[in-house]
Amino acid sequence: MTEFAPRFKFASAPDSWGVLDYPGPSWQQSYEKMLDEMVLAGYAGTELGPYGFFPTDPQMLKPKLSERGLSLLGSFVPVTLSDPASTADVVQQIRKVGGLLAALGAPYLVLADAQSEERDRIAGRVPADGSKGLNAHQWKQVGRVVDEACKVAEEFGLEPVFHPHVSTYVETPEETERFFDVTSGSKIGLCLDTGHCAYAGGDASAEAEKYRSILKFVHIKDVNKSVLQVAREKNLNFEQAVEANVFTIIGQGSIDFPEFFRTLVRNHYSGWMVVEQDVKFDAVTIPPLESISASLKYLRGVVDSLEAGMAFA
């Protein structure tokens, strides 16, 4: 085992198979076949995906993961952060998934603002002046919700991280900065998603550098720059852009992953990263096994090149 190989541990997630946040045809897929394909592709872990897609009984799910050598990393919890009712909502959602995550030793609770129709209409085109964003009162509510979420996550031994997400009120680099300003008194860390960052007009390497002290978890996506430009020109919403394949196999898009990984190494990041390619379930043109395998092969090549460069520096 080389010095750098264990630094980055790669996992997959159900969204690369088109699994949506709500029950439907995408949930009819065999989760066991999905886990088998993750292992065949070379991954060592998985996220939970939407609650209810995988078995919610830890006594049922644990052996399915263990026999495949897969670790469970965490669960994605979206809530409307600016809504006063969200304080109770976030507590309810974390308690729903917390027991399962804790029983399986999952380290992360991934919090995000919930997608909204208002922001979906301007996804990737949010004005920089804040005119389509939250007001000061709403930002204070965000701080209260996150503080409560951190307290509940701690009860389950989970590390809370926040995922800036397209089609939400914390999408852009400017909104991400405001978020961490208003939550600075909490223990929330950053889950940086390279694809959502690029979609929102940001640079993943710059964000990794800026938040190096609180970067705890990474989601790896790549973006087809041409499709993203068309999405902006035609005012496509996020779902339409995903259907048009705005996310692509890692290494085939516009994100500079060699520079991103150099930034991570320079700042001593180590740990898990989830490799994803959001796709529309009934519009997949490349089988998920093929795409996630190609993505991991590319990423391992980047890491190997980085290791070789460091060895001869």
C-alpha positions in Angstrom: 0.0 0.0 0.0 1.4 3.4 -1.0 1.5 6.5 1.1 -1.3 8.2 -0.8 -3.6 5.3 -1.6 -5.1 5.1 1.8 -5.5 8.9 2.0 -8.5 8.9 -0.3 -11.2 6.2 0.2 -13.8 6.0 -2.5 -17.5 5.2 -2.1 -20.5 5.1 -4.4 -24.1 6.1 -3.9 -27.6 5.1 -5.2 -28.1 8.3 -7.2 -25.6 7.0 -9.8 -28.4 4.4 -10.6 -31.0 7.2 -10.8 -32.5 6.5 -7.4 -34.7 9.5 -6.6 -35.5 11.0 -3.1 -39.0 9.6 -3.3 -40.4 6.2 -4.0 -41.1 5.4 -7.7 -39.8 3.2 -10.5 -36.2 3.9 -9.6 -36.8 2.2 -6.2 -37.8 -1.0 -7.9 -34.1 -1.8 -8.7 -32.4 -4.5 -6.7 -30.4 -2.8 -4.0 -28.3 -6.0 -3.6 -27.4 -6.0 -7.3 -26.5 -2.3 -6.9 -24.2 -3.2 -4.0 -22.6 -6.0 -6.0 -21.9 -3.6 -8.8 -20.2 -1.1 -6.4 -17.9 -3.9 -5.3 -17.2 -5.0 -8.9 -16.3 -1.4 -9.8 -13.8 -1.3 -6.8 -15.6 0.8 -4.3 -15.3 0.3 -0.5 -18.4 2.1 0.7 -21.8 3.6 0.0 -24.1 6.3 1.2 -27.5 5.3 2.4 -29.4 7.1 -0.4 -33.0 8.1 0.3 -34.3 6.6 3.6 -36.3 3.4 2.7 -34.5 2.4 -0.4 -32.0 0.2 1.5 -33.4 -1.8 4.3 -34.0 0.4 7.4 -33.5 -2.5 9.8 -29.8 -2.5 10.8 -30.0 -6.2 11.4 -30.9 -6.7 7.8 -28.7 -4.1 6.2 -25.5 -4.8 8.2 -24.8 -8.3 6.9 -25.6 -7.2 3.3 -22.8 -4.6 3.6 -20.4 -6.7 5.7 -20.4 -9.7 3.3 -19.4 -7.3 0.5 -16.8 -5.4 2.6 -18.7 -2.1 2.2 -18.8 0.7 4.8 -21.9 2.8 5.2 -20.9 6.5 5.3 -24.0 8.5 6.1 -27.3 9.9 5.0 -28.4 13.0 3.1 -31.0 15.0 5.1 -32.6 17.9 3.2 -34.8 20.4 5.1 -36.1 23.9 4.4 -33.6 25.7 6.6 -35.3 29.1 6.5 -38.7 27.8 7.7 -39.4 28.2 11.4 -41.1 24.8 11.3 -37.8 23.3 10.2 -36.3 23.0 13.7 -38.8 20.3 14.6 -38.5 18.8 11.1 -34.7 18.4 11.2 -34.9 16.8 14.6 -37.5 14.3 13.4 -35.5 13.4 10.3 -32.2 13.0 12.0 -33.8 10.8 14.7 -35.3 8.7 11.9 -32.0 7.9 10.3 -29.7 8.4 13.3 -30.3 5.0 14.9 -29.6 3.2 11.6 -26.5 5.1 10.9 -25.2 4.7 14.4 -25.9 0.9 14.4 -23.8 0.6 11.3 -21.0 2.9 12.3 -21.7 5.5 9.7 -19.7 8.7 10.4 -21.6 11.5 8.7 -24.9 13.2 8.7 -25.1 15.3 5.5 -27.4 18.3 5.9 -28.7 20.4 3.0 -31.3 23.0 2.3 -34.3 21.5 0.6 -34.8 22.1 -3.1 -37.6 24.7 -3.9 -39.5 25.5 -7.0 -38.4 29.2 -6.8 -34.7 28.3 -6.8 -35.1 25.4 -9.3 -36.3 27.9 -11.9 -33.0 29.8 -11.6 -30.7 26.9 -10.9 -27.2 27.7 -12.0 -28.2 31.3 -12.7 -28.6 32.8 -9.2 -28.0 36.6 -9.2 -24.8 37.5 -7.4 -26.5 40.5 -5.7 -28.5 38.3 -3.4 -31.9 39.6 -4.7 -33.2 36.0 -5.0 -31.8 34.8 -1.7 -32.7 34.7 1.9 -33.2 37.8 4.0 -31.5 38.5 7.3 -34.3 37.1 9.4 -34.3 33.9 7.4 -30.5 33.5 7.7 -31.0 33.7 11.5 -33.4 30.9 11.3 -30.9 28.9 9.3 -28.4 29.3 12.2 -31.0 28.1 14.7 -31.9 25.0 12.7 -28.2 24.0 12.1 -27.4 24.5 15.8 -30.2 22.1 16.7 -29.2 19.6 14.0 -25.7 19.5 15.3 -26.9 18.8 18.8 -29.1 15.9 17.7 -26.4 14.5 15.4 -24.0 14.4 18.3 -26.5 12.2 20.3 -26.0 9.6 17.6 -22.2 10.1 17.4 -22.5 11.5 13.9 -20.4 14.3 12.4 -22.7 16.9 10.8 -21.6 18.3 7.5 -23.4 20.7 5.2 -23.8 20.2 1.4 -24.3 23.3 -0.7 -26.8 22.1 -3.3 -28.2 23.3 -6.6 -31.8 24.5 -6.6 -31.6 25.5 -2.9 -31.0 28.8 -1.1 -27.5 27.7 -0.3 -26.2 27.1 -3.8 -23.6 29.6 -4.8 -20.2 30.3 -3.3 -21.5 33.6 -1.9 -24.4 31.8 -0.2 -22.1 29.1 1.1 -19.9 31.8 2.7 -23.0 33.4 4.3 -24.1 30.0 5.6 -20.8 29.4 7.4 -20.9 32.9 8.7 -24.3 32.4 10.4 -23.4 28.9 11.6 -19.9 29.7 12.8 -20.8 28.9 16.4 -21.9 25.4 15.6 -19.8 22.3 14.8 -21.0 21.9 11.2 -18.4 21.0 8.7 -18.4 21.2 4.9 -19.4 18.4 2.5 -18.0 19.8 -0.8 -19.7 18.5 -3.9 -17.5 19.3 -6.9 -20.3 19.1 -9.4 -22.8 21.2 -7.5 -20.0 23.7 -6.9 -19.3 24.0 -10.7 -23.0 24.1 -11.6 -23.4 27.1 -9.2 -20.5 29.0 -10.8 -17.8 28.0 -8.3 -14.4 26.4 -8.5 -14.0 23.3 -6.4 -10.3 23.7 -5.8 -10.8 27.3 -4.6 -13.6 26.2 -2.3 -11.5 23.3 -0.9 -8.8 25.8 -0.2 -11.1 28.4 1.4 -12.7 25.9 3.7 -9.7 23.7 4.3 -10.1 23.8 8.1 -13.7 22.5 8.0 -13.7 20.3 4.9 -14.8 16.9 6.3 -16.4 15.1 3.4 -16.3 15.2 -0.4 -18.8 14.3 -3.1 -17.1 13.9 -6.5 -19.1 14.8 -9.6 -18.0 16.0 -13.0 -19.9 18.5 -15.2 -20.4 18.6 -19.0 -19.6 22.3 -19.6 -21.5 22.4 -22.9 -24.7 20.9 -21.4 -24.5 23.3 -18.5 -24.2 26.2 -20.9 -27.3 25.0 -22.8 -29.1 24.6 -19.5 -28.4 28.2 -18.6 -29.3 29.5 -22.0 -32.6 27.6 -22.2 -33.4 28.2 -18.5 -33.6 24.5 -17.7 -34.4 23.5 -14.2 -32.1 21.1 -12.3 -34.1 17.9 -13.2 -34.1 18.9 -16.9 -30.4 19.5 -16.8 -29.8 16.1 -15.2 -31.9 14.4 -17.8 -29.8 16.2 -20.5 -26.7 14.6 -18.8 -25.2 17.7 -17.3 -23.2 15.3 -15.0 -20.8 13.0 -16.7 -18.3 10.2 -16.1 -15.5 11.6 -13.9 -12.7 12.9 -16.0 -14.9 13.5 -19.1 -16.1 16.9 -17.9 -14.7 20.3 -17.2 -13.5 20.0 -13.6 -9.7 20.0 -13.0 -9.4 17.0 -10.7 -5.6 16.9 -10.7 -5.6 20.4 -9.3 -8.4 19.5 -6.9 -6.5 16.6 -5.5 -3.3 18.6 -5.2 -5.3 21.0 -3.1 -6.5 18.3 -0.9 -3.1 16.8 -0.4 -1.5 20.2 0.3 -4.1 20.8 3.0 -3.7 17.3 4.5 -7.3 16.2 3.7 -7.8 12.5 4.2 -10.9 10.4 4.2 -13.9 9.4 2.2 -15.2 10.8 -1.0 -18.4 9.7 -2.7 -18.2 9.3 -6.5 -21.5 10.2 -8.1 -23.1 10.8 -11.5 -26.7 12.0 -11.1 -28.8 10.5 -13.8 -32.4 10.2 -14.7 -33.5 6.6 -14.1 -35.4 5.9 -17.3 -33.0 7.9 -19.5 -29.7 6.2 -18.7 -27.6 5.7 -21.8 -24.5 4.1 -20.2 -25.1 1.3 -17.6 -24.2 2.5 -14.1 -21.6 -0.2 -13.6 -19.8 1.0 -16.7 -19.9 4.6 -15.7 -18.9 4.2 -12.0 -16.1 1.9 -13.0 -14.7 4.4 -15.5 -15.0 7.2 -13.0 -13.0 5.2 -10.3 -10.4 4.2 -12.9 -9.8 7.8 -13.8 -9.6 9.0 -10.2 -7.1 6.3 -9.3 -5.0 7.4 -12.2 -5.1 11.0 -10.9 -4.0 9.8 -7.4 -1.3 7.6 -8.8 0.1 10.5 -10.9 0.0 12.7 -7.9 1.8 10.1 -5.8 4.5 9.7 -8.5 5.0 13.5 -8.7 5.3 13.8 -5.0 7.8 10.9 -4.9 10.1 12.6 -7.4 9.7 16.2 -6.1 
